[in-house]
Each structure stands twice: as structure tokens, then as C-alpha cells.
Amino acid sequence: MATTQHHTPGTGSTAGPGPGDLVAVPVRHWGRWITAAVALVGLVGLVGSLAKNPNLHWDVVGRYLFAGLIFDGLVTTLWLTVAAMALGLGLGTLVAVMRLSANPVLYGLSTLFVWLFRGTPLLVQIIFWAYAAALYKHMMIGIPFTTVTFVEFDTNSLLTPSIAALLALGLNEAAYASEIVRAGIQSVDPGQTEAAHSLGMKPALTMRRIVLPQAMKVIIPPMGNETINMLKTTAYVSVIAAHDLMSNIQDVYAQNYQVIPMLVVAALWYLALTTVLSVPQAWLERRYGRGTTRAARVSPLRRMFVGVTTTPFPATRNLKG
């Protein structure tokens, strides 16, 4: 922001101008406008090229975009996302508390869990659970090291592709969610825990009523990113034919050989779903980001279309008072 000073002619006074003589002049950011124009021209050219490309077969895209088989896959994708995030968040919170425990056994087991499921590729885990029957043909619940068995299951019947996908996604997410929850818990001032203990609150009650509610400020924004990422990660379960969106897309283009148009259909639906999930995520980030930075309180749409900047004053302001 530049300022101009107005002097009264003929007075010969060397005194500085008064507050009423200062006028703010906006600084022109020509580089920003030029960069924006170049980016828009490139975007328009790319969109126009794709729209006119006959190899995309937009008629095929329109025919399958709202097909029943696609909606069946969307249902599976959505329930896998919700169920895997619920399993991951619940188990991840438990693992995070165990990792912060003074009990060496609980700490060791939780660390081993995170090391195993965070250190191996998700694709390997999905395939492992899908073919777990090759390792154990039957699953039994009974007394260890005895022949007493209460319940016995056939592994092939129990671990269907959907259940295998849920276990793989949920357990993998639990390893990452535990680190997010642990970071949130450690961000709370230890004095809060000490004050609660001094009032006679037990550790479990302190964690549930005092620590976790305050840790949500750190936990919720990255957990929103994990939810969006989980929605896209469900595409991996197509390798075991779990009948999700990507699995059904692959079934279609295996028959009509229209690979690119069908991938466009999948991309459009994933973009639509992630956009819907981005709305509550942005709201939660602004809500729990209050008191930190100004940008955290400004919605992305407002920053794009209203032109909000990080300067604390408007572009032009008359300081006359």
C-alpha cells in the first residue's frame, strides 16, 4: 500500500502533513493478473481440446454416467468409506491411547500395530485379506491350546470381497488415525490433565471429558482429509472385485473396450463425491481454526470469487478522520 502526501503551497513550512492529508493508494499487482490470465487461457484451451476430442466418445460417457450398474458401485463405495472410517477412527483412538499409556505391554502392542499396518502397502493388505483362506481355511473361537471350540467359521464364506475390503481399509486407516489422535491428545496442555486428577477424576474419565474434547481442534481437520482420501482409496478394492464403483467400471470396459470414456465416468463421480465431502471439511477447518490465521476463517469460494487477500485493510482507504 503506497501513500501520497499533499503539501500546502507557498507556506514554506517544513512540518509534516497532518492525518487528514494522507490518502492510501492501492498497489497494482500486475504480475498476479498476468499469471491469472495465462492460467485461464491454458485452462480454456485444455477444456476445449478435451470437449472436441472425438476419441473421448462423450456419447458413451453420457450413456453410462447414470447407469444402474454405476449407482450400484457408488452405494458400495459410499458404505465402504463410512464403515472403514468408523472402524479406523474407533480403533485408531484406542491405539492412540494405548501408545500414550505408561503400560509397556500396551505401548508395545500399539506400536507394533502401527508399524505393521502403516509400513506395508495398502494394496498388499487388501489382497492378503482377500486370500486369507489360503492361510486359515477355518476360523475358530475357543480356548487356546485346547480342543474346546465354541464357534467355527469357513473363512471363504466369512471373508467375502466386501468384508475383506472393509478389514483392509479399516485397519490401515486405524494406523494413520491413531497418529492423528495421538498428536491431538499431546497438543492439550498437560496442566489440564493434572487439574482433572487433582479434582479426583480417573484417567479414563479425564481422557473422555477433558482431553479429547480439546484435542478435536487438532484432530478434526486432518481427519476430514483422511475421509476424502478414503473415498478415493476404495478404488483399490477393485483388484478383488468388491463391486465398488471402480470394479463395476472395469467390468463395463472389459466388455465394450471403451476404457477412456469409462474412466472419465469414474473420474466425474469421484470428483463429485469429493467435492461434496469438501464442503463440511472446509466448514470444520474454519470452525476449529478460529483464533489461528485469518485465512482459516475465509471460505475457498470467497477467496476465489470475492478476492479476499491477506492484507488487514481494504484495497483503498481514506484515512481522513
C-alpha positions as CSV (number, residue, x, y, z in Angstrom):
1,M,0.0,0.0,0.0
2,A,1.5,3.3,-1.1
3,T,0.7,6.7,0.4
4,T,0.8,10.2,-1.1
5,Q,1.4,13.4,0.9
6,H,-0.2,16.8,0.0
7,H,1.7,20.0,1.0
8,T,0.1,23.4,1.1
9,P,1.9,25.6,-1.5
10,G,3.5,28.9,-0.5
11,T,3.7,28.2,3.2
12,G,7.3,27.2,3.3
13,S,6.6,25.1,6.4
14,T,8.8,22.1,6.9
15,A,6.3,20.4,9.3
16,G,4.9,17.0,8.2
17,P,1.4,16.7,6.8
18,G,-1.4,16.2,9.2
19,P,-3.5,13.0,9.4
20,G,-6.1,14.5,7.1
21,D,-3.6,14.8,4.3
22,L,-2.8,11.1,4.0
23,V,-4.6,9.1,1.3
24,A,-4.0,5.4,0.7
25,V,-3.3,4.4,-2.9
26,P,-3.6,0.7,-3.9
27,V,-0.6,-1.1,-5.1
28,R,-1.1,-2.6,-8.6
29,H,-0.2,-6.3,-8.7
30,W,0.2,-6.6,-12.4
31,G,2.1,-9.9,-12.1
32,R,-0.9,-11.6,-10.4
33,W,-3.3,-10.5,-13.2
34,I,-0.9,-11.6,-15.9
35,T,-0.4,-15.0,-14.3
36,A,-4.1,-15.5,-13.8
37,A,-4.8,-14.6,-17.4
38,V,-2.2,-17.1,-18.7
39,A,-3.6,-19.8,-16.4
40,L,-7.2,-19.1,-17.6
41,V,-6.2,-19.2,-21.2
42,G,-4.4,-22.5,-20.7
43,L,-7.4,-24.0,-18.9
44,V,-9.8,-22.9,-21.6
45,G,-7.6,-24.4,-24.2
46,L,-7.3,-27.7,-22.4
47,V,-11.1,-27.9,-21.7
48,G,-11.8,-27.0,-25.4
49,S,-9.4,-29.7,-26.6
50,L,-11.0,-32.3,-24.4
51,A,-14.5,-31.3,-25.4
52,K,-13.8,-31.6,-29.1
53,N,-11.7,-34.8,-28.9
54,P,-13.7,-37.5,-30.7
55,N,-11.6,-40.2,-29.0
56,L,-13.3,-39.5,-25.7
57,H,-16.7,-40.6,-27.0
58,W,-18.8,-38.3,-24.9
59,D,-21.9,-40.3,-26.0
60,V,-20.6,-43.3,-24.2
61,V,-19.8,-41.1,-21.1
62,G,-23.4,-39.8,-21.1
63,R,-24.9,-43.3,-21.6
64,Y,-23.1,-44.8,-18.6
65,L,-22.9,-41.8,-16.3
66,F,-26.2,-42.6,-14.6
67,A,-26.4,-46.3,-15.4
68,G,-27.8,-48.6,-12.8
69,L,-24.5,-50.6,-12.6
70,I,-22.7,-47.4,-11.8
71,F,-25.1,-46.5,-9.0
72,D,-24.7,-50.0,-7.5
73,G,-21.0,-49.4,-7.4
74,L,-21.5,-45.9,-5.8
75,V,-23.5,-47.5,-3.0
76,T,-20.7,-49.9,-2.2
77,T,-18.1,-47.2,-2.4
78,L,-20.0,-45.0,0.0
79,W,-20.7,-47.6,2.6
80,L,-17.2,-48.8,2.5
81,T,-16.0,-45.3,3.1
82,V,-18.3,-44.7,6.0
83,A,-17.7,-48.1,7.6
84,A,-13.9,-48.0,7.1
85,M,-13.7,-44.5,8.6
86,A,-15.8,-45.5,11.6
87,L,-13.7,-48.6,12.2
88,G,-10.4,-46.7,11.6
89,L,-11.4,-43.8,13.9
90,G,-12.7,-46.0,16.7
91,L,-9.7,-48.4,16.7
92,G,-7.3,-45.6,16.0
93,T,-8.4,-43.7,19.1
94,L,-7.9,-46.9,21.2
95,V,-4.5,-47.4,19.7
96,A,-3.5,-43.8,20.3
97,V,-4.5,-44.0,24.0
98,M,-2.5,-47.3,24.3
99,R,0.6,-45.6,22.7
100,L,0.3,-42.9,25.4
101,S,-0.1,-45.4,28.2
102,A,2.6,-46.0,30.8
103,N,2.0,-49.7,30.5
104,P,4.9,-51.1,28.4
105,V,2.8,-54.0,27.1
106,L,0.0,-51.8,25.8
107,Y,2.6,-49.4,24.3
108,G,4.5,-52.2,22.6
109,L,1.4,-53.8,21.1
110,S,0.0,-50.5,19.8
111,T,3.4,-49.6,18.4
112,L,3.6,-52.9,16.6
113,F,0.2,-52.4,15.2
114,V,1.1,-49.0,13.7
115,W,4.4,-50.3,12.4
116,L,2.8,-53.2,10.7
117,F,-0.2,-51.6,9.0
118,R,1.5,-48.3,8.2
119,G,4.6,-49.9,6.9
120,T,3.0,-52.3,4.4
121,P,1.3,-51.1,1.2
122,L,-2.5,-51.0,1.3
123,L,-2.8,-52.9,-1.9
124,V,-0.8,-55.8,-0.3
125,Q,-3.1,-55.7,2.7
126,I,-6.3,-55.8,0.5
127,I,-5.0,-58.9,-1.4
128,F,-3.9,-60.6,1.8
129,W,-7.3,-60.3,3.4
130,A,-9.0,-61.5,0.2
131,Y,-6.9,-64.6,0.2
132,A,-6.7,-65.2,3.9
133,A,-8.4,-68.5,3.4
134,A,-5.2,-69.9,1.9
135,L,-3.6,-69.3,5.4
136,Y,-6.5,-70.4,7.6
137,K,-9.3,-72.5,6.0
138,H,-11.4,-72.3,9.2
139,M,-11.7,-69.7,11.9
140,M,-12.5,-70.9,15.4
141,I,-13.3,-69.2,18.7
142,G,-12.4,-71.3,21.7
143,I,-9.9,-71.9,24.5
144,P,-6.3,-71.6,23.2
145,F,-4.1,-74.7,23.3
146,T,-7.1,-77.0,23.8
147,T,-9.6,-78.8,21.6
148,V,-12.5,-76.8,23.0
149,T,-14.2,-74.8,20.3
150,F,-17.3,-72.6,20.7
151,V,-17.8,-71.3,17.2
152,E,-16.2,-72.3,13.9
153,F,-16.5,-70.4,10.5
154,D,-15.5,-71.2,7.0
155,T,-13.0,-68.5,6.1
156,N,-14.1,-68.3,2.4
157,S,-17.7,-67.8,3.5
158,L,-16.8,-65.3,6.2
159,L,-14.3,-63.1,4.3
160,T,-16.3,-62.1,1.3
161,P,-14.7,-59.5,-1.0
162,S,-16.6,-56.7,0.7
163,I,-15.7,-57.8,4.2
164,A,-12.0,-58.3,3.2
165,A,-12.0,-54.8,1.7
166,L,-13.5,-53.3,4.9
167,L,-11.0,-55.0,7.1
168,A,-8.1,-53.9,4.9
169,L,-9.3,-50.3,4.6
170,G,-10.4,-50.0,8.3
171,L,-7.2,-51.5,9.8
172,N,-4.9,-49.4,7.6
173,E,-6.9,-46.3,8.4
174,A,-6.6,-47.1,12.1
175,A,-2.9,-46.9,12.0
176,Y,-2.9,-43.4,10.5
177,A,-5.8,-42.2,12.6
178,S,-4.0,-43.3,15.7
179,E,-1.1,-40.9,14.9
180,I,-3.6,-38.0,14.2
181,V,-5.4,-38.7,17.5
182,R,-2.1,-39.0,19.4
183,A,-0.9,-35.7,18.1
184,G,-4.2,-34.1,19.1
185,I,-4.0,-35.5,22.6
186,Q,-0.4,-34.4,23.0
187,S,-1.4,-30.9,21.9
188,V,-3.5,-30.4,25.0
189,D,-1.7,-28.7,27.9
190,P,-0.7,-31.3,30.5
191,G,-1.9,-29.0,33.1
192,Q,-5.5,-29.8,32.1
193,T,-4.9,-33.5,33.0
194,E,-3.2,-32.6,36.2
195,A,-6.1,-30.3,37.2
196,A,-8.6,-33.0,36.5
197,H,-6.7,-35.6,38.5
198,S,-6.5,-33.1,41.4
199,L,-10.3,-33.0,41.4
200,G,-10.4,-36.8,41.8
201,M,-11.2,-37.6,38.1
202,K,-9.9,-41.0,37.0
203,P,-7.7,-41.2,33.9
204,A,-10.4,-42.7,31.7
205,L,-12.9,-40.0,32.6
206,T,-10.2,-37.3,32.2
207,M,-9.4,-38.5,28.7
208,R,-13.1,-38.7,27.7
209,R,-14.4,-35.5,29.3
210,I,-11.3,-33.2,29.4
211,V,-8.6,-34.1,26.9
212,L,-10.4,-35.4,23.8
213,P,-12.9,-32.5,23.5
214,Q,-10.0,-30.1,23.5
215,A,-7.9,-32.3,21.1
216,M,-10.7,-32.1,18.5
217,K,-9.2,-28.7,17.3
218,V,-6.2,-30.6,16.0
219,I,-7.8,-33.9,15.2
220,I,-10.8,-32.9,13.0
221,P,-9.2,-31.0,10.1
222,P,-6.7,-33.8,9.1
223,M,-9.4,-36.4,9.8
224,G,-11.5,-34.7,7.2
225,N,-8.7,-35.1,4.7
226,E,-8.5,-38.8,5.7
227,T,-12.2,-39.2,4.9
228,I,-11.8,-37.7,1.4
229,N,-8.7,-39.8,0.8
230,M,-10.6,-43.0,2.0
231,L,-13.3,-42.3,-0.6
232,K,-10.7,-42.4,-3.4
233,T,-8.7,-45.3,-1.8
234,T,-11.7,-47.6,-2.1
235,A,-10.8,-47.8,-5.8
236,Y,-8.0,-50.2,-4.7
237,V,-10.6,-52.9,-3.8
238,S,-11.3,-53.3,-7.5
239,V,-8.4,-55.8,-7.5
240,I,-10.5,-58.3,-5.6
241,A,-13.8,-57.5,-7.4
242,A,-15.6,-56.0,-4.4
243,H,-18.3,-54.5,-6.7
244,D,-17.4,-50.9,-5.9
245,L,-17.5,-48.1,-8.4
246,M,-14.2,-48.9,-10.0
247,S,-14.9,-52.6,-10.1
248,N,-18.1,-52.0,-12.0
249,I,-16.4,-49.6,-14.3
250,Q,-13.7,-52.2,-15.1
251,D,-16.5,-54.8,-15.8
252,V,-18.0,-52.5,-18.3
253,Y,-14.9,-51.5,-20.3
254,A,-13.8,-55.2,-20.3
255,Q,-16.9,-55.8,-22.4
256,N,-17.2,-52.7,-24.6
257,Y,-13.5,-51.8,-24.7
258,Q,-14.3,-48.2,-24.1
259,V,-11.6,-47.7,-21.5
260,I,-11.0,-44.0,-21.6
261,P,-14.8,-43.0,-21.6
262,M,-15.4,-45.3,-18.7
263,L,-12.5,-43.9,-16.8
264,V,-13.9,-40.4,-17.4
265,V,-17.2,-41.6,-15.9
266,A,-15.4,-42.9,-12.8
267,A,-13.4,-39.6,-12.5
268,L,-16.5,-37.5,-12.7
269,W,-18.2,-39.4,-9.9
270,Y,-15.1,-39.4,-7.7
271,L,-14.8,-35.6,-8.3
272,A,-18.5,-35.1,-7.5
273,L,-18.3,-37.1,-4.2
274,T,-15.0,-35.5,-3.1
275,T,-16.5,-32.1,-3.8
276,V,-19.5,-32.8,-1.6
277,L,-17.2,-34.0,1.2
278,S,-15.0,-31.0,0.9
279,V,-17.9,-28.7,2.0
280,P,-18.2,-30.0,5.6
281,Q,-14.4,-30.4,5.7
282,A,-13.9,-26.7,4.9
283,W,-16.5,-25.7,7.4
284,L,-14.9,-27.8,10.2
285,E,-11.5,-26.4,9.3
286,R,-12.8,-22.8,9.6
287,R,-14.6,-23.6,12.8
288,Y,-11.8,-25.3,14.6
289,G,-9.2,-23.0,13.1
290,R,-10.7,-19.9,14.8
291,G,-8.1,-17.9,16.6
292,T,-5.2,-19.0,14.4
293,T,-4.9,-17.4,11.0
294,R,-7.3,-15.2,9.1
295,A,-7.2,-17.5,6.0
296,A,-8.6,-20.3,8.1
297,R,-11.8,-18.3,8.6
298,V,-12.3,-17.5,4.9
299,S,-14.1,-20.0,2.7
300,P,-12.4,-21.1,-0.5
301,L,-15.2,-19.8,-2.7
302,R,-15.0,-16.4,-1.1
303,R,-11.2,-16.3,-1.6
304,M,-11.7,-17.2,-5.3
305,F,-14.6,-15.0,-6.3
306,V,-14.7,-12.1,-3.8
307,G,-10.9,-11.6,-4.0
308,V,-10.1,-11.8,-0.3
309,T,-6.4,-11.0,0.4
310,T,-4.3,-11.4,3.5
311,T,-3.9,-7.7,4.0
312,P,-5.6,-6.4,7.1
313,F,-7.1,-3.3,5.3
314,P,-9.2,-2.9,2.1
315,A,-7.6,-2.1,-1.2
316,T,-8.3,1.6,-0.9
317,R,-9.0,3.5,2.3
318,N,-9.2,7.2,3.1
319,L,-7.6,7.9,6.4
320,K,-9.3,11.3,6.8
321,G,-10.9,11.3,10.1
